[in-house]
Amino acid sequence: MTHWLSVLVQTPAHSQVAGPLSYRSELALAAGTLVRVPFGKRETLGVVWDTPADGEAAPFDADKTRPITAALDSLSPLTDTWRQLVGFAAGYYQRSLGEVALAALPPQLRELSAEQLARRLKRQAKAAPASPAPAGQAIAPLTLTPEQASVISQIETQAGPFLLFGATGSGKTEVYLRCVQQLLERDPQAQVLVMVPEINLTPQLEARFIERFGPVYGEQAVVSLHSGMTNPQRLASWLAAHSGAARIVLGTRMAVFASLPQLKLIVVDEEHDPSYKQQEGARYSARDLAVYRGKLEGAKVILGSATPSLESWHHSRPASEGGRYLRLHMPSRVGGNSEPAVTADGRHNPASGLPLVRRVDMNHQPKHAVFSPPLVEAIKVRIARGEQSMMFLNRRGYAPVLHCTDCDWKSECPYCSAFRVFHKIDRTLRCHHCGFTERVPRACPACGNPDIRPMGRGTERLEEHLAELLDDVRRPDGQAVRIVRIDADTTKHKGELESQLAQVHAGDVDVLVGTQMIAKGHDFRRITLVAAVNADSALFSSDFRAPERLFSLLMQAAGRAGRDTGVSSDSEMWVQTFHPTHPLFDALKRHDYPAFAAGELKEREQAGLPPFSFQALVRAEARSQETAQGFLQAASASGTEAAAALGVTLYPAVPMSVQRVANVERAQMLIESPSRAALQRFLAGWHEVLHEVRQGPEGKGLIRWAVDVDPLTI
């Protein structure tokens, strides 16, 4: 008997083949079953999808329908809720079903035949321990603070979703651990998804979860999922989660699509982080999808942050005002108390456990000073006491630009609208957009002047300058000061990041220099002084989200100081700025995120910006700026009438902030509406218009286009 199956395959982005394809099979296969199918001249992996309702299925020619090659029936089908999640993500973020569904599966799984997968599962079953819960003694959990106990009680008794607003060092991770522990003790089949924004935060969190749960459930019960793993490692973790053998999955944004049939709890740590938004392919927000998945699965969702995104903060207002999340507050550091960071007379309150924030007015410091003299002295004091300091600058390389003082030549990238960054260690000029690299010229390429100089500073130059300033300083044991730099350049190779972090944790480093990689999430116990060297970079940006990102980054960086009250009680955060009276720094000094959020939300409401409106960007790439903008303007003209009927605003097409990358011109067009539903209705109907314009004369010369719903950068 012949059965007709709807199968999703991975189609190119914006392909006209966007939905399920029809195949025939001798077996009736359940929706969610993985199959190998012929597609064009090759064979590929597909997912059997739900059969469309009568009247919705597209007609097909049965004689031209091809049979499936094989069913991967050694794996249980993907669940209904997983398929609903994929369907929602594809519809909301304006991508094809097949693109989202297949991208959510491990790359190696897409290449395996049914026989290869069966052998792989057999090997994995042999490698797994005979008992999923070996006898052992769990690590005794820490004693809870009253705030932690109250929060855990509310999570147990309320439905959520929850926004856990806890100060840096308040013990949010222990709350996660305790909630997971209580769930696993209560439900022997339950699974947990714990998400972190960046790969470099995974190892320390994985170590804590294995330490807590490994002795009871086995180390194989805790697995990771992120793009830094090899394909075989990712497949092994995915299979363990799909089979239920993995009880806890730790991962970055891709883990939101992990197959977890018994999912009961989702934790999104550092929920404010922009890294949760995918910037290529389907531009989804893993944080928002986590909340939606929790609703589908009937799982509780905890969003945790010391500086929540303004969207989440707005959603956690009282339910009587329209809030959808329950806000849980932990204002005190472990070892501190609930007193405010600043007293009524404006002085720092050491009893709060939070670091003192010092604003250094660089207008009153020596001209061109990188480190103000008081900051240098403060660093020397910490070194003499055997404590650590951290210098934060969110710009890698030695200098952002190399320039000629005679003819004003600058190290522009020939392929991008950006400057190549000077890296002194390997004497190269490197574009951080397209990767183009060449040796530093001996003289100015334009006029021959041998005196070409670096302009501006990156972490590499900061490290060099700091070594000069501290050259005559000695540690308590008489040895020279040890400075370590952690950024994308020093952690290229496997294991380098872990090695450098281990040095910091062991106390072998006196001063740590780095980018935002070190400013968030890490539990550095010996750091008592943190300094933001150039804190003004985002104060007056054209991007309305820039102040939110800056405040979050500075507050997270401050949170690295004074996490161990046994080391020192006078931890400090130094902020070097030319605008010390700016309201952002005033709120930072008081560690007052609610005040900062209130001010920002008021401004956004007055301007009609998110979360009080909803946005989408359409980006176009072509060989010329005229072609890119012409495509967008033609699409806009075709959608003007529909947009007006729905109350949607289409703004003119403009070049992107970095207009050209790798010789490709880029333009964008903003779409805005006060109603999320209206915006979605417009985008869904407009999708066909974009395809039509792409095929017409306006699309000639266009390389690609993409829709970005809820964009984070404009």
Buried (B, 14 or more C-beta within 10 A) or exposed (E): EEEBBBBBBBBEBBEEEBBBBBBEBEEEBEBBBBBBBBBEEEEBBBBBBEBEEEEEBEEEEEEEBEEBBBBBBBBBBBBEBBBBBBBBBBBBBBBBBBBBBBBBBBEBBBEBBBEEBBEBBEEBEEEBEEEBEBEEEBBEEEEBBEBBEBBBEBBEEEEBBBBBBBBBBBBBBBBBBBBBBBBBEEEEEBBBBBBBBBBBBBBBBBEBBBBBBBBBBBBBBBBBBBEBBEEEBBBBBBBBBBBBBBBBBBBBBBBBBBBBBBBBBBBBBBBBBBBBBBEEEBBBBBBBBBBBBBEBBEBBBBBBBBBBBBBBBBBBBEEEEEBBBBBBBBBBBBBBEBBBBBEEEEEBBBBBBBBBBBBBEBEEBEEEEBBBEEBBEBBBBBBEEBBBBBBBBBBBBBBBBBBBEBEEBBBBBEBBBBBBBBBBEEEBBBBBBBEBEEEBBEEBEBEEBEEBEBBBBBBBBBBBBBBEBBEEBEEEEEEEBBBBBBBBBBBEEEEEBEEBBEBBBEBEBBBBBBBBBBBBBBBBBBBBBBBBBBBBEBBEEEEBBBBBBBBBBBBBBBBBBBBBBEBBEBBBBBBBBBBBEBEBBBBBBBBBBEEBBEBBBEEBEEEEBBBEBBBBBBBBBBEEBEBBBBBBBBBBEBBEEBBEEBEBBBEEBBBBBEBBBEEBBBBBBBBBBEBBEBBBBBBEEBBEBBBBBBEEEBBEBBEEBBBBBBBBBB
